Amino acid sequence: MAATIPASPATLQPCKKNVRGSMLIRSPPRPWRRRLPQHVVIADASSSSRGPKAATGGRLETSTDAAAVAGEDGDVIRRLQNGPDVRGVALEGENGRAVDLTPLAVEVIAESFGEWLREELQQLESGRDGGEVRVSVGRDPRLSGARLGAALFAGLARAGCSVFDVGLATTPACFMSTKLPRFSYDASIMMTASHLPYTRNGLKFFMKRGGLTSGEVEGVCDRAARKYVARKMGLGGGRGMPPVVMRVDLMSAYAQHLRNIIMERVIVNAGNGCGGFFTWDVLEKLGADTTGSLHLEPDGKFPHHMPNPEDTTAMSLTRDAVLDHGADLGVVFDTDVDRSGVVDATGAAINGDRLIALMSAIVLDEHPGTTVVTDARTSDGLTRFIQARGGHHCLYRVGYRNVIDKGVQLNADGVETHLMMETTGHGALKENNFLDDGAYMVVKIIIEMVRMRLVGLEGSVGTLIMDLEEPAESKLMRMNILGEAKYAKQRGTQAVETFRNHIQEGKLNGWVLDDCGDCSVSQGCLVDTNDDPFDVDAYMYRAKFFDEYKGELGWVHIRQSVHNPNIAINMQSSIPGGCKSMAKDLLDRYLLTSGVNEFVDITEVQKFVK
């Protein structure tokens, strides 16, 4: 039995090596037999200058190559190799399969691995000559684990390794025992047969660089086969003192390592709406540090600012909190948490097009080639961002319900569509039942932050959208509909339809109704061209403007409001001054000449173009 000493890995003292004098065995020119041939001579290599010396302490060598040494007994060990692992039958009970992963087999494999490891470390670390070689050993709960574990400890000790027993463990934890600063072992062995029956068991080998290759395990097994043959013949198998094994608590440290990965510093600004739960019941229970979060308690008067990811005060306060507390992420929810916006670790606001771009990058990594549906107020730069990642961009009607329903429809028509987002922050995912859920979006972003950390990517989530092209100018204007409120919807429809008619009738040269080309939407991103078009709840059109001298200046989106008696005009341009040029052309050739100005207040447009 191994002597087990519990100890903290930070205070362990090197254990004495149990290195025996090496022996040279001269073999006959035919395979090994169970009976020792008369002309085999055993000599202590340390007292003779003749013959090849052993490369490492305690290793048995022969003067013939592996093929001459290999016999039926040696092949027992070689057959245990399973790619980069060792696997075999460890308990009786399998029909037609005898037990082949015996304590002796495990001991010689462990000893051979220990010898190979020492040689490998000497090559990898020039100047490392001797010194302690530290190996951790873990196991799964198989019934054969304790018995084979004792043999594993003995074999490693015979090779001069210091042995650290981590007990019941996971394979990833064993590998991380070579990486985690508290442990930093030279190698690790996990005793497991993965998904195979309880009668099986096996060994997985790791160094700091990762798992051993199949070729390396083959070499270890070949070396072990020679030892196995010799031990079966009664050579070199004498046992001295039981190995000293240090017992350490790896799994607690590994669990803390996993918690640290998700222990982001996240600032939540709930705006005194319903979003405080995300801090208390989600983030903090995952171990996140939410110090500095804002306005978590519900207050129906919203005393600080409106809970709204589009609100400049909300985003500014969140930005300040992120920078003051060195947080990894800031989150802004609206009142009922169906919308969200974020601030990255640098303080950059990610909402509107930038939030759609971030979610598109995440979703396209998970679902290459998918379609992303947005409202038609998003930028041309966003379209290029999505297309550059192999995705398709469907521009559709404004209104989160319109955007989500279009995604559902496209999926039903066989067009894979995993993300639907509006510039206001409403976002829905196919995986989440097409529900616009601001908290779910934030969870996806935090998961991405964890993934970036795991693969060693530097920077905040904002680095994922560094190549998003921003428009040079953006402008939003509103024109109130004059007259009695009961006529507002009718007059709003009339004004927007007049814009479309002017373009189609050639009265607005240079203006072209826009469409996204490949998602059954046309005529200014309003009209469905499939067999089952949606009803139009509010009329709106997007059109591009081409200047005779400057080329394409940008686009204009005109829509009647569903909630208020006004008409909204959104415009973006890639050229400084482009928005004013487009507004002036609309004023001169549409608003003042079509009669729309008789029932629509165009004052805001007039002020802008002056």
KELUM-856655 format. One record per residue (C-alpha): residue in three letters; x negated, y, z negated. Coordinates in steps of 0.001 Angstrom, whole numbers, padded with zeros to 6 digits, always signed. Layout:
N
ALAXYZ...
This chain:
610
MET+000000+000000+000000ALA-001138+003542+000690ALA-001738+005843-002255THR+000556+008843-001742ILE-000236+012209-003318PRO+002341+015010-003052ALA+000694+018333-002283SER+001248+021739-000746PRO-000287+021879+002734ALA-001861+025206+001877THR-003851+023752-001050LEU-004819+020304+000176GLN-008425+019242-000231PRO-010046+017134+002475CYS-009812+013455+001660LYS-012891+011237+001940LYS-013258+009439+005213ASN-013145+005704+005230VAL-015638+005182+008026ARG-017269+001780+008243GLY-020499+000866+009951SER-019842+000055+013584MET-020464-003429+014976LEU-021499-004680+018377ILE-019908-007875+019658ARG-021537-009596+022596SER-018878-011567+024399PRO-019019-014464+026829PRO-018336-013790+030501ARG-014794-015213+030207PRO-011650-013942+028500TRP-011313-014044+024723ARG-009959-017191+023118ARG-008508-017566+019683ARG-011547-019690+018637LEU-014813-017796+018205PRO-017371-018941+020815GLN-020627-020249+019354HIS-022879-017725+021109VAL-021174-014555+019861VAL-023586-012540+017711ILE-022381-009900+015266ALA-024822-007147+014389ASP-024713-003882+012509ALA-025386-001173+015071SER-026861+001054+012431SER-029728-001382+011786SER-030614-002313+015342SER-031999-000276+018199ARG-030999-002774+020833GLY-027686-002705+022670PRO-025212+000172+023202LYS-024199+002038+020049ALA-020585+002550+019078ALA-019208+005950+020072THR-017335+006353+016794GLY-017427+004862+013325GLY-015424+001732+012767ARG-014896+000911+016445LEU-015460-002556+017863GLU-017096-002711+021270THR-017946-005463+023726SER-020612-005631+026371THR-018105-006509+029063ASP-015473-004340+030657ALA-011804-004215+029619ALA-010706-006760+032189ALA-013070-009414+030782VAL-011947-008751+027232ALA-008268-008710+028013GLY-006453-011935+027364GLU-003010-012902+026406ASP-003324-011336+022949GLY-004643-008057+024330ASP-001816-007839+026807VAL+000640-007860+023895ILE-000625-004379+023002ARG-000806-003116+026564ARG+002820-004111+027169LEU+003884-001860+024302GLN+003029+001237+026312ASN+006123+002991+027640GLY+004905+005953+029676PRO+003523+008501+027201ASP+004960+006548+024239VAL+004594+003191+022543ARG+007769+001134+022049GLY+008514-002406+020997VAL+010679-004774+018995ALA+010074-004252+015290LEU+012782-006451+013718GLU+014188-009881+014407GLY+017645-010066+015910GLU+017362-009432+019648ASN+018256-012362+021858GLY+015332-013338+024018ARG+012987-010741+022506ALA+010365-011603+019931VAL+008958-009042+017533ASP+005914-007477+019172LEU+005535-004135+017382THR+003974-005706+014287PRO+002089-003959+011471LEU-001182-005205+012977ALA-000248-003795+016394VAL+000631-000419+014872GLU-002566-000366+012801VAL-004915-000951+015737ILE-003032+001558+017912ALA-003233+004177+015144GLU-006924+003469+014611SER-007607+003713+018334PHE-005659+006980+018544GLY-007671+008389+015637GLU-010954+007478+017328TRP-009794+008892+020664LEU-008618+012050+018933ARG-011971+012665+017282GLU-013758+012284+020615GLU-011246+014553+022330LEU-011607+017271+019695GLN-015395+017154+020006GLN-015053+017771+023742LEU-012421+020478+023386GLU-014169+022301+020571SER-017798+022549+021519GLY-019889+022580+018413ARG-017386+020578+016415ASP-019418+017659+015155GLY-017625+015479+012675GLY-015546+017302+010120GLU-012049+016544+008966VAL-009496+015351+011517ARG-006001+015951+010152VAL-003000+013982+011442SER+000625+014204+010319VAL+003000+011259+010503GLY+006794+011419+010603ARG+009496+008842+011169ASP+013187+008410+011854PRO+015404+006367+009474ARG+014892+002972+011127LEU+014638+000021+008762SER+011169-000889+010009GLY+009801+002599+009353ALA+008350+002105+005867ARG+006521-001145+006670LEU+005101+000107+009967GLY+004325+003470+008401ALA+001957+001827+005915ALA+000124+000190+008832LEU+000006+003520+010650PHE-001561+005226+007637ALA-004132+002446+007324GLY-005138+002633+010977LEU-005606+006405+010917ALA-007625+006165+007722ARG-009891+003486+009275ALA-010617+005979+012057GLY-011673+008544+009464CYS-008580+010757+009706SER-006952+012603+006848VAL-003317+011483+006810PHE-000330+013666+005936ASP+003015+011949+005480VAL+005931+014238+006365GLY+008531+011540+005766LEU+011859+011642+007558ALA+011429+014159+010382THR+012354+015090+013914THR+010080+014773+016923PRO+010014+018544+017574ALA+009141+019125+013911CYS+006201+016718+014171PHE+004851+018582+017171MET+005349+021920+015393SER+003271+020604+012486THR+000320+021183+014814LYS+001421+024780+015379LEU+002972+026149+012196PRO+000379+028164+010257ARG+001033+026381+006952PHE+000095+023046+008528SER-001821+023394+011819TYR-002746+019708+011981ASP-005009+018433+014737ALA-002402+015893+015848SER+000860+014269+014889ILE+002512+010894+015377MET+006277+010462+015289MET+007528+006931+014632THR+010767+006531+016576ALA+012346+004616+019431SER+014709+007455+020306HIS+018107+006116+021447LEU+017131+002426+021477PRO+018692-000135+019056TYR+017727-000233+015390THR+015604-003325+015996ARG+013170-001263+018069ASN+010602+001283+016996GLY+007801+003212+018602LEU+005206+005971+018463LYS+005016+009413+020049PHE+001684+011234+020037PHE+001054+014982+019972MET-001861+017380+019922LYS-001701+021166+019720ARG-001513+021318+023519GLY+001526+019032+023631GLY+002290+015344+024048LEU-000280+012892+025322THR-000052+011885+028963SER+000723+008363+030116GLY-002915+007938+031163GLU-004171+008982+027748VAL-001804+006583+025959GLU-002907+003826+028332GLY-006504+004440+027266VAL-005543+004332+023594CYS-003643+001077+024101ASP-006511-000466+026047ARG-008872+000340+023210ALA-006317-001018+020737ALA-005990-004254+022733ARG-009666-005011+022195LYS-009332-004357+018484TYR-006215-006520+018321VAL-008009-009477+019899ALA-010903-009120+017482ARG-008610-008855+014446LYS-006680-011945+015521MET-010037-013721+015561GLY-010811-012449+012070LEU-013390-009857+013127GLY-013629-006334+011729GLY-010368-006424+009860GLY-011523-006376+006294ARG-009675-003904+004113GLY-011243-001656+001543MET-009468+000785-000723PRO-005913+001741+000305PRO-005804+004977+002334VAL-005148+008240+000520VAL-002086+009850+002069MET-000928+013371+001293ARG+002868+013837+001174VAL+004026+017230+002512ASP+007406+018882+003066LEU+007459+019682+006767MET+011201+019781+007458SER+011858+022700+005098ALA+009183+024715+006873TYR+010479+023672+010281ALA+014028+024665+009308GLN+012709+028068+008222HIS+010917+028331+011561LEU+014238+027807+013351ARG+015941+030356+011119ASN+013185+032841+011858ILE+013817+032470+015573ILE+017389+033705+015215MET+016610+036061+012346GLU+016886+039100+014563ARG+017338+042562+013154VAL+020705+043646+014485ILE+022466+046954+013820VAL+026253+046816+014166ASN+028324+049966+014588ALA+031944+048920+014134GLY+033196+052510+014195ASN+035501+051671+011249GLY+037454+049358+013528CYS+037782+045563+013285GLY+034195+044679+014161GLY+032724+044488+010654PHE+033389+040732+010519PHE+030678+040178+013112THR+028123+041464+010622TRP+029349+039620+007519ASP+030708+036378+008929VAL+028477+035792+011952LEU+025101+037531+011924GLU+024301+037437+008210LYS+025308+033779+007920LEU+022845+033023+010704GLY+020121+034786+008741ALA+020018+037998+010765ASP+018928+041199+009033THR+021748+043723+009510THR+020260+046467+007348GLY+021266+049881+008656SER+024589+048825+010183LEU+027189+051582+010465HIS+030864+052113+009673LEU+031723+048489+008978GLU+034714+049079+006705PRO+038034+049504+008519ASP+039407+053051+008367GLY+042357+053943+010568LYS+041356+057619+010706PHE+038020+056752+012375PRO+036246+059517+010455HIS+032852+059253+012152HIS+033662+058715+015838MET+036040+056714+017970PRO+035111+053024+018110ASN+034167+052984+021780PRO+031006+051761+023553GLU+031477+054608+026055ASP+031471+057232+023285THR+028244+059241+023348THR+028297+059846+019578ALA+028720+056122+018861MET+025818+055201+021128SER+023608+058015+019796LEU+024141+057081+016132THR+023468+053427+016931ARG+020318+054344+018795ASP+019023+056330+015821ALA+019745+053427+013445VAL+017937+050934+015706LEU+014838+053103+015867ASP+014891+054015+012158HIS+015093+050386+011041GLY+012979+048788+013767ALA+015907+046637+014846ASP+015849+044288+017824LEU+019357+045203+018959GLY+022171+047624+018257VAL+025817+046750+018900VAL+028774+049083+019407PHE+032281+047628+019370ASP+035553+049238+020246THR+038403+049132+017746ASP+039719+045671+018561VAL+036360+044211+019653ASP+037382+043278+023180ARG+034676+045638+024461SER+031070+046142+023465GLY+027903+047969+024371VAL+024361+047516+023087VAL+021156+049435+022396ASP+017862+047626+022909ALA+014811+047747+020644THR+013422+050783+022490GLY+016605+052767+021851ALA+017842+052509+025431ALA+021638+052462+025727ILE+022984+049486+027647ASN+026576+050088+028657GLY+028456+050637+031902ASP+026508+049369+034924ARG+023516+048525+032735LEU+025554+046158+030565ILE+027021+044502+033658ALA+023499+044096+035049LEU+022267+042532+031797MET+025143+040055+031661SER+024706+039321+035385ALA+021031+038482+034827ILE+021952+036090+032000VAL+024832+034440+033852LEU+022978+034101+037165ASP+020147+032344+035347GLU+022697+029834+034043HIS+024796+029643+037231PRO+022684+030468+040303GLY+024643+031861+043234THR+027769+032713+041272THR+030027+035665+042113VAL+030328+038623+039748VAL+033550+040647+039877THR+033513+044292+038792ASP+035675+047338+039301ALA+034818+049478+042296ARG+033207+052263+040243THR+029928+050359+039910SER+026806+051520+041709ASP+025206+050332+044910GLY+022132+049691+042772LEU+024099+047128+040756THR+025127+045367+043964ARG+021489+045134+045050PHE+020502+043935+041546ILE+023017+041065+041694GLN+022145+040142+045267ALA+018408+040146+044504ARG+019095+037385+041957GLY+021009+035305+044454GLY+024470+036345+043303HIS+027480+037846+045074HIS+029172+041075+044027CYS+032919+041499+044404LEU+034129+045113+044071TYR+037788+045280+043090ARG+040474+047469+041582VAL+039890+049424+038394GLY+041538+047918+035308TYR+040126+045088+033206ARG+043138+042879+033865ASN+042735+043360+037612VAL+039050+042434+037417ILE+039631+039330+035280ASP+042600+038130+037347LYS+040530+038490+040510GLY+037878+036218+038994VAL+040507+033633+038081GLN+041883+033808+041614LEU+038473+033414+043235ASN+037751+030326+041145ALA+041119+028881+042134ASP+040200+029541+045788GLY+036932+027631+045371VAL+034640+030657+044936GLU+032543+030022+041804THR+032903+033141+039666HIS+031508+033098+036122LEU+031459+036784+035163MET+034079+039520+035419MET+033238+042949+033958GLU+034554+046465+034079THR+032347+049516+033556THR+034264+050340+030367GLY+032688+047319+028642HIS+035517+044823+029094GLY+033849+041560+030063ALA+035106+038010+030508LEU+033334+034734+031169LYS+034704+031622+032799GLU+033121+029541+030015ASN+035149+031519+027445ASN+038578+030983+029025PHE+038388+034230+031029LEU+038875+036170+027779ASP+037532+039698+027456ASP+035678+039325+024159GLY+033101+041919+023141ALA+031737+039759+020324TYR+031242+036771+022636MET+029276+038982+025040VAL+027001+040077+022191VAL+026454+036441+021169LYS+025315+035681+024736ILE+022876+038591+024562ILE+021476+037461+021207ILE+021037+033933+022567GLU+019066+035435+025448MET+016899+037344+022963VAL+016133+034052+021187ARG+015344+032335+024501MET+012944+035134+025447ARG+011156+034772+022139LEU+010893+030984+022479VAL+009267+031179+025914GLY+006931+033946+024804LEU+008396+036809+026826GLU+007511+040201+025434GLY+009784+043198+025235SER+013451+043754+024493VAL+016451+042522+026460GLY+016250+045801+028335THR+013285+044404+030261LEU+015733+042122+032096ILE+017224+045121+033904MET+014088+047161+034535ASP+014607+046879+038292LEU+018207+048167+038225GLU+018331+051221+040458GLU+020197+054106+038856PRO+022090+056645+041011ALA+020563+060099+041291GLU+023909+061652+040375SER+027285+060639+038968LYS+030366+062787+038517LEU+033869+062261+037144MET+036626+064797+037751ARG+040360+064672+037033MET+043179+066397+038889ASN+046416+066774+036901ILE+049653+066036+038709LEU+051977+069009+038568GLY+055741+069008+038024GLU+058009+066766+036019ALA+056428+063670+034475LYS+059067+061383+035974TYR+057678+062125+039442ALA+054001+061754+038458LYS+053514+058167+039606GLN+055193+058789+042964ARG+053147+061934+043601GLY+049967+060250+042479THR+050560+057440+044960GLN+051252+059993+047680ALA+047992+061865+047020VAL+045822+058717+047040GLU+047544+057246+050118THR+047028+060547+051948PHE+043281+060184+051351ARG+043300+056709+052900ASN+045467+057863+055855HIS+043162+060786+056596ILE+040206+058384+056867GLN+042045+055852+059034GLU+043449+058598+061304GLY+039995+060105+061870LYS+040741+063340+060019LEU+037785+062776+057706ASN+034865+062070+060024GLY+031936+060503+058161TRP+034152+058778+055596VAL+034524+054959+055710LEU+036714+052817+053475ASP+034421+050473+051544ASP+034659+046739+050911CYS+032362+044037+049569GLY+032651+041809+052599ASP+032797+038282+051227CYS+035469+037992+048548SER+038815+038544+050291VAL+039005+042242+049396SER+039142+045066+051934GLN+040450+048601+052575GLY+038619+050496+049908CYS+038339+047539+047489LEU+042097+047570+046891VAL+043800+045163+049267ASP+043661+041376+048861THR+043301+039561+052159ASN+043947+036051+050840ASP+047223+034143+051007ASP+048442+035233+047591PRO+047646+038943+047050PHE+048220+040599+043685ASP+050775+043356+043298VAL+049293+046854+043239ASP+049883+048576+039902ALA+048066+051767+040844TYR+046686+052946+044169MET+042961+053610+044491TYR+040373+053601+047240ARG+036600+053673+047442ALA+035004+055295+050482LYS+031435+056002+051557PHE+030364+059305+053071PHE+027757+059621+055830ASP+026309+063073+056459GLU+025388+063939+060039TYR+021852+064905+059038LYS+021130+063198+055711GLY+022768+059855+056384GLU+024658+058060+053596LEU+025122+060362+050624GLY+027055+058011+048346TRP+030620+057012+047581VAL+033851+058407+046146HIS+036528+056459+044292ILE+039957+058106+044035ARG+042663+056521+041893GLN+045901+057360+040178SER+045834+056823+036421VAL+048078+054141+034994HIS+048285+055831+031598ASN+048236+059572+032299PRO+049714+061902+034971ASN+046464+062589+036771ILE+044175+061446+039565ALA+040588+060487+038757ILE+037731+061100+041179ASN+034501+059157+040531MET+031503+059772+042744GLN+027888+058671+042871SER+025032+059695+045098SER+021477+058519+045613ILE+020496+062032+046705PRO+020279+065080+044399GLY+023101+067427+045378GLY+024956+064611+047115CYS+027966+064694+044774LYS+028520+068399+045350SER+028273+067917+049125MET+030882+065137+049034ALA+033181+067142+046758LYS+033017+070155+049076ASP+033875+068050+052102LEU+036853+066544+050256LEU+038033+069955+049157ASP+037796+071539+052599ARG+039060+068706+054769TYR+041422+066827+052474LEU+042709+068656+049402LEU+043261+072069+051031THR+044509+070867+054421SER+046726+067904+053556GLY+049193+069702+051267VAL+048086+067618+048268ASN+047068+070841+046502GLU+050766+071809+046303PHE+051461+069179+043610VAL+047947+068423+042303ASP+045749+070797+040301ILE+042436+070961+042173THR+040836+073549+039878GLU+038158+071191+038493VAL+036985+070277+041984GLN+036839+073924+043017LYS+034740+074808+039967PHE+032332+071980+040668VAL+031592+072922+044282LYS+030933+076609+043518
